Amino acid sequence: MAHWTYKQTPDPDSLEQGDLLQKTEALNAILKLYHPYYADHADNEFFIVLTQSCDLARRSGSKCTSRYISLAPVRSLKAVLKREFEENLENTSMGSQPFASARTRGTLEQFLERLFNNNDASFFYLENLPTAGVASDMCALLSLPIAIKSEHYAVCFSSRVLSIEDAFQAKLGWLIGQLYSRVGTKDWPNVDLKKKVADAIAKAAVWVVDDDAKALVRLCEDARRADPNVII
């Protein structure tokens, strides 16, 4: 799937919408000045460029036309699932085995299917590509954009690790409400999608029927009252 998403030859002269930026020391120093929360947040492993490519192009060596470069944080799929579903999981204390009801599993399956095919407007999914330093599946949080001045263009450009294909740029543009109509990109083959969803769900929690989940919650609470240091 990764070869569908990423360009083998990124633009050698300009940033593009959808470029993935590594949180280098230089980029993080700029973020600390204007957006310290984003700089210090451990889950923000990368940032994705949201500004349209036409506004970022440096024609004949000139500056780009945009006064600002919009970015969104990019976090691991694991971190995103924790953020979105932690309140639906039980027994999530440090070192414990989380579990949840079968009803939550159905909700998570639907969410993952939308996410992997980039049909959820709040996120943009990025497949892992270890050869480029992206060791795990990632998600851009499009609902958390920030902006830095375009005077920091060179730092952003030098921090780029990946560019996405034109169709995915268009899909990203549509998702963030810019000048694109809805654009179709290749969906995961159904068998592969089901496997990815199943793998992610298997790592998220132990899934039990609703009544058993309630009983387990009570057992865990009783055990912790008896010994606050117990890990279940």
mmCIF file of the C-alpha atoms, coordinates in Angstrom:
data_MODEL
# 
_entry.id   MODEL 
# 
loop_
_atom_site.group_PDB 
_atom_site.id 
_atom_site.type_symbol 
_atom_site.label_atom_id 
_atom_site.label_alt_id 
_atom_site.label_comp_id 
_atom_site.label_asym_id 
_atom_site.label_entity_id 
_atom_site.label_seq_id 
_atom_site.pdbx_PDB_ins_code 
_atom_site.Cartn_x 
_atom_site.Cartn_y 
_atom_site.Cartn_z 
_atom_site.occupancy 
_atom_site.B_iso_or_equiv 
_atom_site.pdbx_formal_charge 
_atom_site.auth_seq_id 
_atom_site.auth_comp_id 
_atom_site.auth_asym_id 
_atom_site.auth_atom_id 
_atom_site.pdbx_PDB_model_num 
ATOM 1   C CA . MET A 1 1   ? 0.000   0.000   0.000   1.00 0.00 ? 1   MET A CA 1 
ATOM 2   C CA . ALA A 1 2   ? 2.839   2.392   0.794   1.00 0.00 ? 2   ALA A CA 1 
ATOM 3   C CA . HIS A 1 3   ? 3.913   2.500   -2.864  1.00 0.00 ? 3   HIS A CA 1 
ATOM 4   C CA . TRP A 1 4   ? 0.443   3.818   -3.735  1.00 0.00 ? 4   TRP A CA 1 
ATOM 5   C CA . THR A 1 5   ? 0.783   6.655   -1.279  1.00 0.00 ? 5   THR A CA 1 
ATOM 6   C CA . TYR A 1 6   ? 4.295   8.051   -1.644  1.00 0.00 ? 6   TYR A CA 1 
ATOM 7   C CA . LYS A 1 7   ? 6.241   9.647   -4.475  1.00 0.00 ? 7   LYS A CA 1 
ATOM 8   C CA . GLN A 1 8   ? 9.521   8.027   -5.423  1.00 0.00 ? 8   GLN A CA 1 
ATOM 9   C CA . THR A 1 9   ? 10.859  11.411  -6.564  1.00 0.00 ? 9   THR A CA 1 
ATOM 10  C CA . PRO A 1 10  ? 9.614   14.360  -4.438  1.00 0.00 ? 10  PRO A CA 1 
ATOM 11  C CA . ASP A 1 11  ? 9.830   17.846  -5.907  1.00 0.00 ? 11  ASP A CA 1 
ATOM 12  C CA . PRO A 1 12  ? 13.532  18.775  -5.575  1.00 0.00 ? 12  PRO A CA 1 
ATOM 13  C CA . ASP A 1 13  ? 12.825  22.491  -5.285  1.00 0.00 ? 13  ASP A CA 1 
ATOM 14  C CA . SER A 1 14  ? 9.620   23.040  -3.315  1.00 0.00 ? 14  SER A CA 1 
ATOM 15  C CA . LEU A 1 15  ? 7.552   21.797  -0.438  1.00 0.00 ? 15  LEU A CA 1 
ATOM 16  C CA . GLU A 1 16  ? 4.221   20.247  -1.393  1.00 0.00 ? 16  GLU A CA 1 
ATOM 17  C CA . GLN A 1 17  ? 0.927   19.689  0.349   1.00 0.00 ? 17  GLN A CA 1 
ATOM 18  C CA . GLY A 1 18  ? 1.106   16.383  2.188   1.00 0.00 ? 18  GLY A CA 1 
ATOM 19  C CA . ASP A 1 19  ? 4.886   16.434  2.712   1.00 0.00 ? 19  ASP A CA 1 
ATOM 20  C CA . LEU A 1 20  ? 5.836   14.610  5.887   1.00 0.00 ? 20  LEU A CA 1 
ATOM 21  C CA . LEU A 1 21  ? 8.284   16.545  8.071   1.00 0.00 ? 21  LEU A CA 1 
ATOM 22  C CA . GLN A 1 22  ? 10.477  14.901  10.643  1.00 0.00 ? 22  GLN A CA 1 
ATOM 23  C CA . LYS A 1 23  ? 10.569  16.665  14.015  1.00 0.00 ? 23  LYS A CA 1 
ATOM 24  C CA . THR A 1 24  ? 14.197  17.664  13.651  1.00 0.00 ? 24  THR A CA 1 
ATOM 25  C CA . GLU A 1 25  ? 15.990  19.797  16.224  1.00 0.00 ? 25  GLU A CA 1 
ATOM 26  C CA . ALA A 1 26  ? 15.764  22.812  13.901  1.00 0.00 ? 26  ALA A CA 1 
ATOM 27  C CA . LEU A 1 27  ? 12.029  22.400  13.272  1.00 0.00 ? 27  LEU A CA 1 
ATOM 28  C CA . ASN A 1 28  ? 11.319  21.712  16.917  1.00 0.00 ? 28  ASN A CA 1 
ATOM 29  C CA . ALA A 1 29  ? 13.183  24.880  17.925  1.00 0.00 ? 29  ALA A CA 1 
ATOM 30  C CA . ILE A 1 30  ? 10.807  26.914  15.732  1.00 0.00 ? 30  ILE A CA 1 
ATOM 31  C CA . LEU A 1 31  ? 7.785   25.104  17.124  1.00 0.00 ? 31  LEU A CA 1 
ATOM 32  C CA . LYS A 1 32  ? 8.936   25.809  20.671  1.00 0.00 ? 32  LYS A CA 1 
ATOM 33  C CA . LEU A 1 33  ? 8.828   29.545  19.908  1.00 0.00 ? 33  LEU A CA 1 
ATOM 34  C CA . TYR A 1 34  ? 5.284   29.620  18.535  1.00 0.00 ? 34  TYR A CA 1 
ATOM 35  C CA . HIS A 1 35  ? 3.618   26.346  19.517  1.00 0.00 ? 35  HIS A CA 1 
ATOM 36  C CA . PRO A 1 36  ? 5.419   24.916  22.581  1.00 0.00 ? 36  PRO A CA 1 
ATOM 37  C CA . TYR A 1 37  ? 2.654   22.415  23.356  1.00 0.00 ? 37  TYR A CA 1 
ATOM 38  C CA . TYR A 1 38  ? 3.052   20.853  19.915  1.00 0.00 ? 38  TYR A CA 1 
ATOM 39  C CA . ALA A 1 39  ? 6.824   20.842  20.216  1.00 0.00 ? 39  ALA A CA 1 
ATOM 40  C CA . ASP A 1 40  ? 6.807   19.168  23.620  1.00 0.00 ? 40  ASP A CA 1 
ATOM 41  C CA . HIS A 1 41  ? 4.051   16.633  22.953  1.00 0.00 ? 41  HIS A CA 1 
ATOM 42  C CA . ALA A 1 42  ? 5.824   13.276  22.822  1.00 0.00 ? 42  ALA A CA 1 
ATOM 43  C CA . ASP A 1 43  ? 3.223   11.734  20.490  1.00 0.00 ? 43  ASP A CA 1 
ATOM 44  C CA . ASN A 1 44  ? 3.861   14.331  17.755  1.00 0.00 ? 44  ASN A CA 1 
ATOM 45  C CA . GLU A 1 45  ? 6.501   12.333  15.901  1.00 0.00 ? 45  GLU A CA 1 
ATOM 46  C CA . PHE A 1 46  ? 6.117   14.104  12.540  1.00 0.00 ? 46  PHE A CA 1 
ATOM 47  C CA . PHE A 1 47  ? 4.189   16.999  10.986  1.00 0.00 ? 47  PHE A CA 1 
ATOM 48  C CA . ILE A 1 48  ? 2.332   17.103  7.674   1.00 0.00 ? 48  ILE A CA 1 
ATOM 49  C CA . VAL A 1 49  ? 2.138   20.142  5.388   1.00 0.00 ? 49  VAL A CA 1 
ATOM 50  C CA . LEU A 1 50  ? -1.444  21.346  4.839   1.00 0.00 ? 50  LEU A CA 1 
ATOM 51  C CA . THR A 1 51  ? -0.805  24.434  2.687   1.00 0.00 ? 51  THR A CA 1 
ATOM 52  C CA . GLN A 1 52  ? -1.589  23.944  -1.002  1.00 0.00 ? 52  GLN A CA 1 
ATOM 53  C CA . SER A 1 53  ? 1.328   23.093  -3.242  1.00 0.00 ? 53  SER A CA 1 
ATOM 54  C CA . CYS A 1 54  ? 0.660   26.021  -5.583  1.00 0.00 ? 54  CYS A CA 1 
ATOM 55  C CA . ASP A 1 55  ? 1.151   28.427  -2.672  1.00 0.00 ? 55  ASP A CA 1 
ATOM 56  C CA . LEU A 1 56  ? 4.404   26.736  -1.654  1.00 0.00 ? 56  LEU A CA 1 
ATOM 57  C CA . ALA A 1 57  ? 6.094   26.623  -5.071  1.00 0.00 ? 57  ALA A CA 1 
ATOM 58  C CA . ARG A 1 58  ? 9.285   28.632  -5.368  1.00 0.00 ? 58  ARG A CA 1 
ATOM 59  C CA . ARG A 1 59  ? 9.352   29.625  -9.015  1.00 0.00 ? 59  ARG A CA 1 
ATOM 60  C CA . SER A 1 60  ? 12.708  30.706  -10.401 1.00 0.00 ? 60  SER A CA 1 
ATOM 61  C CA . GLY A 1 61  ? 14.185  30.616  -6.918  1.00 0.00 ? 61  GLY A CA 1 
ATOM 62  C CA . SER A 1 62  ? 11.778  33.204  -5.531  1.00 0.00 ? 62  SER A CA 1 
ATOM 63  C CA . LYS A 1 63  ? 9.949   32.970  -2.225  1.00 0.00 ? 63  LYS A CA 1 
ATOM 64  C CA . CYS A 1 64  ? 6.679   31.082  -1.998  1.00 0.00 ? 64  CYS A CA 1 
ATOM 65  C CA . THR A 1 65  ? 3.492   33.143  -2.208  1.00 0.00 ? 65  THR A CA 1 
ATOM 66  C CA . SER A 1 66  ? 2.052   31.938  1.096   1.00 0.00 ? 66  SER A CA 1 
ATOM 67  C CA . ARG A 1 67  ? 2.898   34.005  4.165   1.00 0.00 ? 67  ARG A CA 1 
ATOM 68  C CA . TYR A 1 68  ? 2.390   31.004  6.424   1.00 0.00 ? 68  TYR A CA 1 
ATOM 69  C CA . ILE A 1 69  ? 2.944   27.254  6.265   1.00 0.00 ? 69  ILE A CA 1 
ATOM 70  C CA . SER A 1 70  ? 0.155   25.274  7.871   1.00 0.00 ? 70  SER A CA 1 
ATOM 71  C CA . LEU A 1 71  ? 1.078   22.018  9.582   1.00 0.00 ? 71  LEU A CA 1 
ATOM 72  C CA . ALA A 1 72  ? -0.759  19.276  11.441  1.00 0.00 ? 72  ALA A CA 1 
ATOM 73  C CA . PRO A 1 73  ? 0.778   16.871  13.958  1.00 0.00 ? 73  PRO A CA 1 
ATOM 74  C CA . VAL A 1 74  ? 1.298   13.271  12.906  1.00 0.00 ? 74  VAL A CA 1 
ATOM 75  C CA . ARG A 1 75  ? 1.065   10.552  15.548  1.00 0.00 ? 75  ARG A CA 1 
ATOM 76  C CA . SER A 1 76  ? 1.327   6.783   15.548  1.00 0.00 ? 76  SER A CA 1 
ATOM 77  C CA . LEU A 1 77  ? -1.829  4.783   14.902  1.00 0.00 ? 77  LEU A CA 1 
ATOM 78  C CA . LYS A 1 78  ? -1.463  3.379   18.418  1.00 0.00 ? 78  LYS A CA 1 
ATOM 79  C CA . ALA A 1 79  ? -1.483  6.887   19.925  1.00 0.00 ? 79  ALA A CA 1 
ATOM 80  C CA . VAL A 1 80  ? -4.509  7.911   17.845  1.00 0.00 ? 80  VAL A CA 1 
ATOM 81  C CA . LEU A 1 81  ? -6.498  4.849   18.863  1.00 0.00 ? 81  LEU A CA 1 
ATOM 82  C CA . LYS A 1 82  ? -5.670  5.518   22.499  1.00 0.00 ? 82  LYS A CA 1 
ATOM 83  C CA . ARG A 1 83  ? -6.787  9.143   22.122  1.00 0.00 ? 83  ARG A CA 1 
ATOM 84  C CA . GLU A 1 84  ? -10.049 8.231   20.402  1.00 0.00 ? 84  GLU A CA 1 
ATOM 85  C CA . PHE A 1 85  ? -11.055 5.081   22.276  1.00 0.00 ? 85  PHE A CA 1 
ATOM 86  C CA . GLU A 1 86  ? -9.404  5.120   25.696  1.00 0.00 ? 86  GLU A CA 1 
ATOM 87  C CA . GLU A 1 87  ? -12.658 6.121   27.393  1.00 0.00 ? 87  GLU A CA 1 
ATOM 88  C CA . ASN A 1 88  ? -14.278 3.002   25.904  1.00 0.00 ? 88  ASN A CA 1 
ATOM 89  C CA . LEU A 1 89  ? -11.584 0.673   27.248  1.00 0.00 ? 89  LEU A CA 1 
ATOM 90  C CA . GLU A 1 90  ? -11.512 -0.722  30.772  1.00 0.00 ? 90  GLU A CA 1 
ATOM 91  C CA . ASN A 1 91  ? -8.545  -1.616  32.979  1.00 0.00 ? 91  ASN A CA 1 
ATOM 92  C CA . THR A 1 92  ? -6.151  0.839   31.301  1.00 0.00 ? 92  THR A CA 1 
ATOM 93  C CA . SER A 1 93  ? -3.847  1.507   34.261  1.00 0.00 ? 93  SER A CA 1 
ATOM 94  C CA . MET A 1 94  ? -0.135  1.255   33.558  1.00 0.00 ? 94  MET A CA 1 
ATOM 95  C CA . GLY A 1 95  ? 0.948   -2.269  32.764  1.00 0.00 ? 95  GLY A CA 1 
ATOM 96  C CA . SER A 1 96  ? -2.566  -3.699  32.819  1.00 0.00 ? 96  SER A CA 1 
ATOM 97  C CA . GLN A 1 97  ? -4.334  -5.573  30.030  1.00 0.00 ? 97  GLN A CA 1 
ATOM 98  C CA . PRO A 1 98  ? -7.135  -3.398  28.605  1.00 0.00 ? 98  PRO A CA 1 
ATOM 99  C CA . PHE A 1 99  ? -10.447 -4.966  27.688  1.00 0.00 ? 99  PHE A CA 1 
ATOM 100 C CA . ALA A 1 100 ? -13.688 -3.704  26.201  1.00 0.00 ? 100 ALA A CA 1 
ATOM 101 C CA . SER A 1 101 ? -17.144 -4.807  25.166  1.00 0.00 ? 101 SER A CA 1 
ATOM 102 C CA . ALA A 1 102 ? -17.984 -6.341  21.796  1.00 0.00 ? 102 ALA A CA 1 
ATOM 103 C CA . ARG A 1 103 ? -20.061 -3.224  21.040  1.00 0.00 ? 103 ARG A CA 1 
ATOM 104 C CA . THR A 1 104 ? -16.919 -1.090  21.253  1.00 0.00 ? 104 THR A CA 1 
ATOM 105 C CA . ARG A 1 105 ? -15.139 -3.503  18.916  1.00 0.00 ? 105 ARG A CA 1 
ATOM 106 C CA . GLY A 1 106 ? -17.774 -2.910  16.227  1.00 0.00 ? 106 GLY A CA 1 
ATOM 107 C CA . THR A 1 107 ? -17.343 0.862   16.559  1.00 0.00 ? 107 THR A CA 1 
ATOM 108 C CA . LEU A 1 108 ? -13.569 0.518   16.348  1.00 0.00 ? 108 LEU A CA 1 
ATOM 109 C CA . GLU A 1 109 ? -13.787 -1.694  13.251  1.00 0.00 ? 109 GLU A CA 1 
ATOM 110 C CA . GLN A 1 110 ? -15.898 0.912   11.443  1.00 0.00 ? 110 GLN A CA 1 
ATOM 111 C CA . PHE A 1 111 ? -13.519 3.691   12.488  1.00 0.00 ? 111 PHE A CA 1 
ATOM 112 C CA . LEU A 1 112 ? -10.461 1.771   11.252  1.00 0.00 ? 112 LEU A CA 1 
ATOM 113 C CA . GLU A 1 113 ? -12.051 0.978   7.891   1.00 0.00 ? 113 GLU A CA 1 
ATOM 114 C CA . ARG A 1 114 ? -12.768 4.687   7.333   1.00 0.00 ? 114 ARG A CA 1 
ATOM 115 C CA . LEU A 1 115 ? -9.329  5.641   8.581   1.00 0.00 ? 115 LEU A CA 1 
ATOM 116 C CA . PHE A 1 116 ? -7.304  3.221   6.446   1.00 0.00 ? 116 PHE A CA 1 
ATOM 117 C CA . ASN A 1 117 ? -9.143  4.370   3.305   1.00 0.00 ? 117 ASN A CA 1 
ATOM 118 C CA . ASN A 1 118 ? -8.812  8.056   4.288   1.00 0.00 ? 118 ASN A CA 1 
ATOM 119 C CA . ASN A 1 119 ? -12.551 8.596   4.548   1.00 0.00 ? 119 ASN A CA 1 
ATOM 120 C CA . ASP A 1 120 ? -12.545 10.196  7.993   1.00 0.00 ? 120 ASP A CA 1 
ATOM 121 C CA . ALA A 1 121 ? -12.386 13.980  7.760   1.00 0.00 ? 121 ALA A CA 1 
ATOM 122 C CA . SER A 1 122 ? -10.482 14.383  11.035  1.00 0.00 ? 122 SER A CA 1 
ATOM 123 C CA . PHE A 1 123 ? -7.494  12.240  10.060  1.00 0.00 ? 123 PHE A CA 1 
ATOM 124 C CA . PHE A 1 124 ? -5.153  11.416  7.209   1.00 0.00 ? 124 PHE A CA 1 
ATOM 125 C CA . TYR A 1 125 ? -3.670  7.938   7.352   1.00 0.00 ? 125 TYR A CA 1 
ATOM 126 C CA . LEU A 1 126 ? -0.051  7.310   6.364   1.00 0.00 ? 126 LEU A CA 1 
ATOM 127 C CA . GLU A 1 127 ? 1.219   3.770   5.857   1.00 0.00 ? 127 GLU A CA 1 
ATOM 128 C CA . ASN A 1 128 ? 4.523   2.863   7.483   1.00 0.00 ? 128 ASN A CA 1 
ATOM 129 C CA . LEU A 1 129 ? 7.637   3.052   5.320   1.00 0.00 ? 129 LEU A CA 1 
ATOM 130 C CA . PRO A 1 130 ? 10.649  2.011   7.449   1.00 0.00 ? 130 PRO A CA 1 
ATOM 131 C CA . THR A 1 131 ? 13.149  2.791   4.682   1.00 0.00 ? 131 THR A CA 1 
ATOM 132 C CA . ALA A 1 132 ? 12.189  6.472   5.059   1.00 0.00 ? 132 ALA A CA 1 
ATOM 133 C CA . GLY A 1 133 ? 12.219  6.434   8.854   1.00 0.00 ? 133 GLY A CA 1 
ATOM 134 C CA . VAL A 1 134 ? 8.460   5.923   9.292   1.00 0.00 ? 134 VAL A CA 1 
ATOM 135 C CA . ALA A 1 135 ? 8.606   2.775   11.381  1.00 0.00 ? 135 ALA A CA 1 
ATOM 136 C CA . SER A 1 136 ? 4.888   2.419   12.169  1.00 0.00 ? 136 SER A CA 1 
ATOM 137 C CA . ASP A 1 137 ? 1.516   3.338   10.690  1.00 0.00 ? 137 ASP A CA 1 
ATOM 138 C CA . MET A 1 138 ? 0.805   7.033   11.322  1.00 0.00 ? 138 MET A CA 1 
ATOM 139 C CA . CYS A 1 139 ? -2.140  9.440   11.301  1.00 0.00 ? 139 CYS A CA 1 
ATOM 140 C CA . ALA A 1 140 ? -2.201  13.189  10.765  1.00 0.00 ? 140 ALA A CA 1 
ATOM 141 C CA . LEU A 1 141 ? -4.628  14.971  13.081  1.00 0.00 ? 141 LEU A CA 1 
ATOM 142 C CA . LEU A 1 142 ? -6.217  17.414  10.656  1.00 0.00 ? 142 LEU A CA 1 
ATOM 143 C CA . SER A 1 143 ? -8.362  18.968  13.387  1.00 0.00 ? 143 SER A CA 1 
ATOM 144 C CA . LEU A 1 144 ? -5.232  20.273  15.169  1.00 0.00 ? 144 LEU A CA 1 
ATOM 145 C CA . PRO A 1 145 ? -3.567  22.590  12.601  1.00 0.00 ? 145 PRO A CA 1 
ATOM 146 C CA . ILE A 1 146 ? -0.909  25.159  13.409  1.00 0.00 ? 146 ILE A CA 1 
ATOM 147 C CA . ALA A 1 147 ? 0.907   27.772  11.296  1.00 0.00 ? 147 ALA A CA 1 
ATOM 148 C CA . ILE A 1 148 ? 4.458   29.044  11.144  1.00 0.00 ? 148 ILE A CA 1 
ATOM 149 C CA . LYS A 1 149 ? 5.799   31.915  9.052   1.00 0.00 ? 149 LYS A CA 1 
ATOM 150 C CA . SER A 1 150 ? 7.065   31.052  5.594   1.00 0.00 ? 150 SER A CA 1 
ATOM 151 C CA . GLU A 1 151 ? 10.425  32.561  6.548   1.00 0.00 ? 151 GLU A CA 1 
ATOM 152 C CA . HIS A 1 152 ? 11.035  29.117  8.073   1.00 0.00 ? 152 HIS A CA 1 
ATOM 153 C CA . TYR A 1 153 ? 10.535  27.447  4.691   1.00 0.00 ? 153 TYR A CA 1 
ATOM 154 C CA . ALA A 1 154 ? 14.126  26.205  4.456   1.00 0.00 ? 154 ALA A CA 1 
ATOM 155 C CA . VAL A 1 155 ? 13.907  24.413  7.799   1.00 0.00 ? 155 VAL A CA 1 
ATOM 156 C CA . CYS A 1 156 ? 10.648  22.732  6.773   1.00 0.00 ? 156 CYS A CA 1 
ATOM 157 C CA . PHE A 1 157 ? 12.131  21.743  3.417   1.00 0.00 ? 157 PHE A CA 1 
ATOM 158 C CA . SER A 1 158 ? 15.232  20.234  5.008   1.00 0.00 ? 158 SER A CA 1 
ATOM 159 C CA . SER A 1 159 ? 13.023  18.303  7.466   1.00 0.00 ? 159 SER A CA 1 
ATOM 160 C CA . ARG A 1 160 ? 11.013  16.588  4.703   1.00 0.00 ? 160 ARG A CA 1 
ATOM 161 C CA . VAL A 1 161 ? 11.220  12.805  4.652   1.00 0.00 ? 161 VAL A CA 1 
ATOM 162 C CA . LEU A 1 162 ? 8.353   11.880  2.296   1.00 0.00 ? 162 LEU A CA 1 
ATOM 163 C CA . SER A 1 163 ? 5.973   13.348  -0.293  1.00 0.00 ? 163 SER A CA 1 
ATOM 164 C CA . ILE A 1 164 ? 2.612   11.831  -1.174  1.00 0.00 ? 164 ILE A CA 1 
ATOM 165 C CA . GLU A 1 165 ? 1.250   11.069  -4.629  1.00 0.00 ? 165 GLU A CA 1 
ATOM 166 C CA . ASP A 1 166 ? -0.876  13.675  -6.424  1.00 0.00 ? 166 ASP A CA 1 
ATOM 167 C CA . ALA A 1 167 ? -4.136  11.771  -5.888  1.00 0.00 ? 167 ALA A CA 1 
ATOM 168 C CA . PHE A 1 168 ? -3.481  11.594  -2.162  1.00 0.00 ? 168 PHE A CA 1 
ATOM 169 C CA . GLN A 1 169 ? -2.576  15.293  -2.136  1.00 0.00 ? 169 GLN A CA 1 
ATOM 170 C CA . ALA A 1 170 ? -5.966  15.971  -3.681  1.00 0.00 ? 170 ALA A CA 1 
ATOM 171 C CA . LYS A 1 171 ? -7.677  13.727  -1.140  1.00 0.00 ? 171 LYS A CA 1 
ATOM 172 C CA . LEU A 1 172 ? -5.894  15.533  1.664   1.00 0.00 ? 172 LEU A CA 1 
ATOM 173 C CA . GLY A 1 173 ? -6.954  18.858  0.162   1.00 0.00 ? 173 GLY A CA 1 
ATOM 174 C CA . TRP A 1 174 ? -10.560 17.725  0.090   1.00 0.00 ? 174 TRP A CA 1 
ATOM 175 C CA . LEU A 1 175 ? -10.371 16.500  3.662   1.00 0.00 ? 175 LEU A CA 1 
ATOM 176 C CA . ILE A 1 176 ? -9.161  19.858  4.939   1.00 0.00 ? 176 ILE A CA 1 
ATOM 177 C CA . GLY A 1 177 ? -11.797 21.741  2.980   1.00 0.00 ? 177 GLY A CA 1 
ATOM 178 C CA . GLN A 1 178 ? -9.621  23.525  0.413   1.00 0.00 ? 178 GLN A CA 1 
ATOM 179 C CA . LEU A 1 179 ? -10.148 23.840  -3.337  1.00 0.00 ? 179 LEU A CA 1 
ATOM 180 C CA . TYR A 1 180 ? -10.717 20.197  -4.158  1.00 0.00 ? 180 TYR A CA 1 
ATOM 181 C CA . SER A 1 181 ? -13.816 18.182  -4.877  1.00 0.00 ? 181 SER A CA 1 
ATOM 182 C CA . ARG A 1 182 ? -14.017 14.702  -3.450  1.00 0.00 ? 182 ARG A CA 1 
ATOM 183 C CA . VAL A 1 183 ? -11.243 12.633  -5.003  1.00 0.00 ? 183 VAL A CA 1 
ATOM 184 C CA . GLY A 1 184 ? -11.167 8.867   -5.112  1.00 0.00 ? 184 GLY A CA 1 
ATOM 185 C CA . THR A 1 185 ? -7.937  7.115   -4.169  1.00 0.00 ? 185 THR A CA 1 
ATOM 186 C CA . LYS A 1 186 ? -7.385  3.384   -4.250  1.00 0.00 ? 186 LYS A CA 1 
ATOM 187 C CA . ASP A 1 187 ? -9.034  1.650   -1.326  1.00 0.00 ? 187 ASP A CA 1 
ATOM 188 C CA . TRP A 1 188 ? -7.360  -1.250  0.397   1.00 0.00 ? 188 TRP A CA 1 
ATOM 189 C CA . PRO A 1 189 ? -8.307  -4.611  -1.130  1.00 0.00 ? 189 PRO A CA 1 
ATOM 190 C CA . ASN A 1 190 ? -11.061 -5.996  1.074   1.00 0.00 ? 190 ASN A CA 1 
ATOM 191 C CA . VAL A 1 191 ? -9.058  -9.006  2.284   1.00 0.00 ? 191 VAL A CA 1 
ATOM 192 C CA . ASP A 1 192 ? -6.050  -6.834  3.173   1.00 0.00 ? 192 ASP A CA 1 
ATOM 193 C CA . LEU A 1 193 ? -8.281  -4.238  4.849   1.00 0.00 ? 193 LEU A CA 1 
ATOM 194 C CA . LYS A 1 194 ? -9.987  -6.860  7.012   1.00 0.00 ? 194 LYS A CA 1 
ATOM 195 C CA . LYS A 1 195 ? -6.562  -8.197  8.045   1.00 0.00 ? 195 LYS A CA 1 
ATOM 196 C CA . LYS A 1 196 ? -5.228  -4.730  8.953   1.00 0.00 ? 196 LYS A CA 1 
ATOM 197 C CA . VAL A 1 197 ? -8.362  -3.970  10.969  1.00 0.00 ? 197 VAL A CA 1 
ATOM 198 C CA . ALA A 1 198 ? -8.161  -7.350  12.725  1.00 0.00 ? 198 ALA A CA 1 
ATOM 199 C CA . ASP A 1 199 ? -4.452  -6.870  13.532  1.00 0.00 ? 199 ASP A CA 1 
ATOM 200 C CA . ALA A 1 200 ? -5.035  -3.395  14.983  1.00 0.00 ? 200 ALA A CA 1 
ATOM 201 C CA . ILE A 1 201 ? -8.023  -4.566  17.023  1.00 0.00 ? 201 ILE A CA 1 
ATOM 202 C CA . ALA A 1 202 ? -6.121  -7.560  18.390  1.00 0.00 ? 202 ALA A CA 1 
ATOM 203 C CA . LYS A 1 203 ? -3.442  -5.212  19.745  1.00 0.00 ? 203 LYS A CA 1 
ATOM 204 C CA . ALA A 1 204 ? -5.917  -2.737  21.257  1.00 0.00 ? 204 ALA A CA 1 
ATOM 205 C CA . ALA A 1 205 ? -7.604  -4.852  23.938  1.00 0.00 ? 205 ALA A CA 1 
ATOM 206 C CA . VAL A 1 206 ? -9.143  -8.160  24.957  1.00 0.00 ? 206 VAL A CA 1 
ATOM 207 C CA . TRP A 1 207 ? -12.702 -8.217  23.664  1.00 0.00 ? 207 TRP A CA 1 
ATOM 208 C CA . VAL A 1 208 ? -15.486 -9.657  25.808  1.00 0.00 ? 208 VAL A CA 1 
ATOM 209 C CA . VAL A 1 209 ? -19.285 -9.602  25.696  1.00 0.00 ? 209 VAL A CA 1 
ATOM 210 C CA . ASP A 1 210 ? -20.983 -6.666  27.418  1.00 0.00 ? 210 ASP A CA 1 
ATOM 211 C CA . ASP A 1 211 ? -22.099 -8.487  30.573  1.00 0.00 ? 211 ASP A CA 1 
ATOM 212 C CA . ASP A 1 212 ? -18.669 -10.048 31.082  1.00 0.00 ? 212 ASP A CA 1 
ATOM 213 C CA . ALA A 1 213 ? -17.025 -6.621  30.651  1.00 0.00 ? 213 ALA A CA 1 
ATOM 214 C CA . LYS A 1 214 ? -19.118 -5.197  33.493  1.00 0.00 ? 214 LYS A CA 1 
ATOM 215 C CA . ALA A 1 215 ? -18.226 -8.136  35.707  1.00 0.00 ? 215 ALA A CA 1 
ATOM 216 C CA . LEU A 1 216 ? -14.522 -7.742  34.909  1.00 0.00 ? 216 LEU A CA 1 
ATOM 217 C CA . VAL A 1 217 ? -14.666 -4.043  35.801  1.00 0.00 ? 217 VAL A CA 1 
ATOM 218 C CA . ARG A 1 218 ? -16.030 -4.947  39.238  1.00 0.00 ? 218 ARG A CA 1 
ATOM 219 C CA . LEU A 1 219 ? -13.384 -7.647  39.754  1.00 0.00 ? 219 LEU A CA 1 
ATOM 220 C CA . CYS A 1 220 ? -10.577 -5.236  38.799  1.00 0.00 ? 220 CYS A CA 1 
ATOM 221 C CA . GLU A 1 221 ? -11.930 -2.544  41.121  1.00 0.00 ? 221 GLU A CA 1 
ATOM 222 C CA . ASP A 1 222 ? -12.166 -5.043  43.987  1.00 0.00 ? 222 ASP A CA 1 
ATOM 223 C CA . ALA A 1 223 ? -8.624  -6.242  43.364  1.00 0.00 ? 223 ALA A CA 1 
ATOM 224 C CA . ARG A 1 224 ? -7.229  -2.689  43.359  1.00 0.00 ? 224 ARG A CA 1 
ATOM 225 C CA . ARG A 1 225 ? -9.063  -1.794  46.544  1.00 0.00 ? 225 ARG A CA 1 
ATOM 226 C CA . ALA A 1 226 ? -7.454  -4.813  48.171  1.00 0.00 ? 226 ALA A CA 1 
ATOM 227 C CA . ASP A 1 227 ? -3.994  -3.951  46.768  1.00 0.00 ? 227 ASP A CA 1 
ATOM 228 C CA . PRO A 1 228 ? -3.531  -0.517  45.050  1.00 0.00 ? 228 PRO A CA 1 
ATOM 229 C CA . ASN A 1 229 ? -0.228  -1.686  43.520  1.00 0.00 ? 229 ASN A CA 1 
ATOM 230 C CA . VAL A 1 230 ? -1.640  -4.742  41.789  1.00 0.00 ? 230 VAL A CA 1 
ATOM 231 C CA . ILE A 1 231 ? -1.280  -4.951  38.017  1.00 0.00 ? 231 ILE A CA 1 
ATOM 232 C CA . ILE A 1 232 ? -4.067  -6.980  36.419  1.00 0.00 ? 232 ILE A CA 1 
# 
